[in-house]
Amino acid sequence: MGRVAEMLEDINKTRETLRREYSQQMEAWKAFTDQVRAEGALSKKVKGFIALALAIARGCDSCIAYHTNAALELGATREEILEICLVSLYMCGAPATPPTGLVLEAMEKFQAQEA
């Protein structure tokens, strides 16, 4: 299946468990995140780009897998995602290099699934 797909599957399984066991809290969380990601002064796509850049800066593998997939679903191009990686490298330096490799892996995996 590949590690990025497994990460997304793990995120979904965890969320499903939390929804069953803590439905009220998870409904509140979903309402909050839906509002944050909604169109506003920034478009959904720009907000997705910011989320991916932050995931890269944090070096959070599962966040990178999730937000790379989300960016692609929002219509991001390979070039846009690579520029996000470059901005992350600019701001974070060499520590952003391994996460950028994971972004590339995720793009290949999720774009291949769409084809």
Backbone bond lengths (Angstrom), bond angles and torsions (degrees), N, CA, C in turn:
res aa  C-N    CA-C-N  psi(-1)  N-CA   C-N-CA  omega(-1)  CA-C   N-CA-C  phi
1 M - - - 1.453 - - 1.520 110.89 -
2 G 1.300 118.76 -34.10 1.457 121.89 -178.92 1.512 111.43 97.07
3 R 1.317 114.92 147.21 1.462 117.96 -172.27 1.527 113.70 -67.55
4 V 1.318 119.56 -34.67 1.468 119.06 -179.92 1.527 110.80 -69.00
5 A 1.318 117.66 -39.37 1.464 120.73 176.98 1.531 110.00 -66.05
6 E 1.320 117.08 -39.16 1.468 120.41 177.03 1.525 111.10 -63.45
7 M 1.331 117.26 -37.56 1.462 120.37 177.78 1.520 110.78 -61.83
8 L 1.325 117.09 -44.78 1.460 120.39 179.06 1.521 111.01 -64.35
9 E 1.326 116.19 -40.06 1.460 120.10 177.79 1.530 110.33 -62.87
10 D 1.326 117.49 -42.17 1.468 121.15 177.92 1.526 111.52 -62.91
11 I 1.336 116.87 -42.72 1.467 120.66 177.50 1.520 109.84 -59.24
12 N 1.321 116.68 -46.42 1.462 120.54 -178.26 1.525 112.21 -64.91
13 K 1.319 117.43 -40.39 1.470 121.13 177.73 1.528 110.80 -63.83
14 T 1.324 116.48 -43.84 1.461 120.28 179.40 1.519 110.74 -63.05
15 R 1.321 116.37 -45.68 1.467 119.89 178.79 1.517 111.60 -60.42
16 E 1.315 116.28 -41.06 1.465 120.02 179.78 1.529 110.78 -63.33
17 T 1.309 117.53 -42.44 1.462 121.31 176.88 1.526 110.55 -61.67
18 L 1.323 116.28 -46.00 1.461 119.96 179.57 1.526 111.31 -64.02
19 R 1.333 117.32 -37.50 1.474 120.23 178.16 1.529 111.28 -62.65
20 R 1.337 116.07 -38.61 1.466 120.11 178.82 1.527 111.42 -69.08
21 E 1.326 116.04 -43.77 1.461 120.12 -171.77 1.528 113.81 -91.17
22 Y 1.313 117.53 -22.96 1.465 122.36 -179.11 1.527 109.76 -137.05
23 S 1.322 115.54 56.68 1.466 119.85 -171.58 1.529 112.57 -60.69
24 Q 1.311 118.27 -41.39 1.461 120.31 -177.86 1.538 111.25 -63.45
25 Q 1.319 116.90 -45.59 1.464 120.88 179.94 1.523 110.92 -66.02
26 M 1.322 117.17 -40.71 1.461 120.42 -179.08 1.529 111.45 -69.98
27 E 1.338 117.27 -33.76 1.461 119.53 175.23 1.529 110.22 -64.87
28 A 1.336 116.09 -40.56 1.470 119.93 177.49 1.527 110.57 -64.55
29 W 1.326 116.72 -42.31 1.462 120.74 178.45 1.526 111.05 -61.64
30 K 1.340 116.09 -44.65 1.472 120.05 179.96 1.528 110.61 -63.06
31 A 1.319 117.39 -42.67 1.463 120.27 178.60 1.527 110.32 -60.53
32 F 1.330 116.28 -42.46 1.469 120.83 178.38 1.525 110.77 -62.47
33 T 1.329 117.18 -51.35 1.462 119.87 -176.52 1.531 111.33 -66.52
34 D 1.331 117.56 -34.88 1.467 119.73 176.59 1.528 110.55 -62.19
35 Q 1.322 116.74 -40.76 1.463 120.66 178.62 1.526 111.52 -66.85
36 V 1.315 116.98 -42.10 1.470 120.59 -179.99 1.521 110.53 -63.47
37 R 1.332 116.92 -40.65 1.464 120.72 -176.17 1.526 113.60 -83.51
38 A 1.327 118.01 -6.83 1.471 121.43 -177.83 1.529 110.61 -68.25
39 E 1.331 114.78 158.74 1.466 119.98 174.65 1.523 109.34 -56.59
40 G 1.295 116.57 138.87 1.454 121.89 178.11 1.513 108.06 -159.71
41 A 1.326 116.62 -140.73 1.465 119.81 175.19 1.530 109.59 -60.29
42 L 1.325 116.11 -30.90 1.470 122.17 174.05 1.519 108.49 -109.27
43 S 1.315 116.45 143.51 1.467 120.34 177.84 1.531 109.95 -72.21
44 K 1.329 115.74 162.37 1.465 120.60 175.87 1.527 110.41 -56.55
45 K 1.316 115.65 -39.91 1.463 120.48 -177.57 1.529 110.63 -65.14
46 V 1.330 117.91 -45.08 1.471 120.94 178.84 1.528 109.78 -62.47
47 K 1.323 117.00 -41.88 1.468 120.20 177.94 1.532 110.78 -61.96
48 G 1.333 116.24 -38.10 1.460 119.99 176.17 1.520 111.74 -64.82
49 F 1.330 116.51 -37.51 1.463 120.81 177.13 1.529 110.71 -64.00
50 I 1.322 116.20 -42.44 1.469 120.08 178.90 1.530 109.83 -62.92
51 A 1.315 116.32 -43.81 1.467 120.03 179.68 1.529 111.07 -60.47
52 L 1.332 116.94 -41.84 1.468 119.68 178.91 1.522 110.74 -66.09
53 A 1.319 117.70 -42.96 1.470 120.18 178.54 1.524 110.93 -60.59
54 L 1.316 117.24 -41.05 1.467 120.26 178.29 1.525 111.64 -67.05
55 A 1.329 116.65 -37.79 1.471 119.93 177.51 1.529 110.52 -62.38
56 I 1.344 115.93 -41.29 1.464 120.50 177.92 1.524 109.34 -64.73
57 A 1.331 116.83 -45.84 1.464 120.60 -178.58 1.521 111.55 -61.17
58 R 1.316 116.68 -36.68 1.467 120.97 179.35 1.520 111.91 -78.30
59 G 1.325 117.61 -19.85 1.461 120.62 -177.37 1.518 112.46 70.50
60 C 1.336 116.23 30.13 1.467 122.32 -177.92 1.526 109.22 -90.35
61 D 1.335 116.31 103.62 1.465 120.71 -174.17 1.521 113.36 -57.31
62 S 1.328 117.60 -48.49 1.464 118.77 -178.42 1.529 110.85 -66.93
63 C 1.342 117.12 -33.70 1.475 120.80 176.63 1.526 109.82 -65.04
64 I 1.322 116.58 -40.65 1.464 121.29 179.74 1.522 109.95 -63.43
65 A 1.332 117.62 -45.74 1.462 121.10 178.57 1.528 110.06 -60.00
66 Y 1.321 116.42 -48.01 1.467 121.51 -178.03 1.530 111.23 -62.37
67 H 1.329 117.29 -50.02 1.463 120.24 -173.56 1.530 113.17 -77.56
68 T 1.337 118.26 -23.58 1.464 119.85 171.45 1.525 109.11 -67.22
69 N 1.327 116.28 -46.64 1.456 120.59 177.68 1.525 110.46 -61.09
70 A 1.329 116.91 -44.22 1.465 120.82 179.69 1.533 111.28 -61.71
71 A 1.330 117.43 -41.34 1.466 121.01 178.81 1.525 110.76 -62.55
72 L 1.324 116.32 -42.53 1.466 119.61 177.49 1.526 110.99 -63.13
73 E 1.338 116.80 -39.99 1.461 120.42 178.79 1.528 111.47 -65.74
74 L 1.337 116.62 -27.40 1.465 121.03 177.16 1.532 112.29 -83.06
75 G 1.332 116.19 1.64 1.457 120.31 176.16 1.516 115.08 95.56
76 A 1.324 117.49 13.45 1.462 120.00 179.06 1.529 110.18 -64.08
77 T 1.311 115.04 142.10 1.459 120.58 175.25 1.527 109.26 -90.60
78 R 1.302 115.05 165.44 1.463 120.21 175.54 1.529 110.01 -57.98
79 E 1.317 116.13 -42.58 1.466 120.49 -178.56 1.530 111.30 -62.66
80 E 1.332 117.36 -41.53 1.465 120.28 178.05 1.526 111.00 -63.10
81 I 1.316 116.32 -44.33 1.470 119.79 -179.44 1.523 110.77 -65.43
82 L 1.328 116.97 -39.65 1.467 119.24 177.76 1.525 111.22 -64.70
83 E 1.326 117.68 -35.56 1.470 119.36 176.29 1.529 111.10 -67.37
84 I 1.309 117.39 -35.46 1.468 120.61 173.72 1.526 109.19 -59.18
85 C 1.317 116.07 -43.56 1.472 120.64 177.97 1.529 110.86 -61.56
86 L 1.323 116.47 -42.45 1.470 120.07 179.69 1.525 111.68 -64.26
87 V 1.322 117.48 -41.28 1.469 119.88 177.12 1.529 109.51 -63.16
88 S 1.322 117.30 -40.11 1.465 120.67 177.50 1.524 111.08 -63.44
89 L 1.325 116.94 -41.16 1.469 120.92 176.26 1.526 110.74 -63.50
90 Y 1.326 116.25 -41.32 1.462 121.68 178.51 1.529 110.65 -60.29
91 M 1.310 116.88 -45.06 1.460 121.05 -175.71 1.530 113.15 -81.51
92 C 1.322 117.46 -31.22 1.475 120.69 -173.44 1.522 113.30 -108.13
93 G 1.319 117.38 -15.55 1.451 120.20 -178.43 1.517 112.34 75.18
94 A 1.319 114.94 -158.70 1.464 122.46 -174.68 1.530 114.02 -54.39
95 P 1.355 120.56 -32.30 1.463 118.29 179.46 1.536 114.38 -60.02
96 A 1.324 117.84 -17.05 1.468 120.29 178.01 1.526 112.38 -85.18
97 T 1.337 117.95 -2.79 1.462 120.08 -178.35 1.530 112.78 -67.46
98 P 1.341 120.22 -51.41 1.474 118.44 178.65 1.529 113.57 -59.52
99 P 1.346 118.96 -42.56 1.460 117.48 176.68 1.532 112.94 -61.37
100 T 1.326 117.19 -33.12 1.461 120.48 177.45 1.525 110.21 -63.41
101 G 1.318 116.84 -37.62 1.469 120.30 175.20 1.521 111.82 -60.37
102 L 1.320 116.24 -38.23 1.465 119.95 177.73 1.533 110.89 -68.21
103 V 1.322 117.69 -36.78 1.470 121.01 175.67 1.527 109.03 -59.51
104 L 1.329 117.48 -46.11 1.466 121.00 179.41 1.527 110.97 -59.85
105 E 1.332 115.89 -43.97 1.460 120.48 178.26 1.532 110.65 -61.76
106 A 1.329 116.06 -43.94 1.463 120.22 -179.42 1.524 111.21 -64.46
107 M 1.329 117.08 -42.16 1.471 119.71 178.80 1.519 110.32 -59.46
108 E 1.322 116.42 -46.37 1.466 119.73 -179.70 1.522 110.95 -59.98
109 K 1.328 116.69 -44.23 1.458 121.32 -177.84 1.522 111.20 -65.35
110 F 1.338 116.54 -49.91 1.463 119.37 -173.64 1.520 111.79 -75.45
111 Q 1.324 118.52 -32.22 1.468 120.08 175.77 1.521 110.49 -70.15
112 A 1.329 117.80 -34.23 1.462 120.90 177.84 1.534 110.13 -68.01
113 Q 1.331 117.49 -33.75 1.463 120.32 177.91 1.514 111.94 -67.64
114 E 1.334 116.98 -31.89 1.459 121.63 -179.57 1.526 111.35 -74.36
115 A 1.330 116.70 -28.69 1.469 120.42 -175.89 1.515 112.83 -74.05
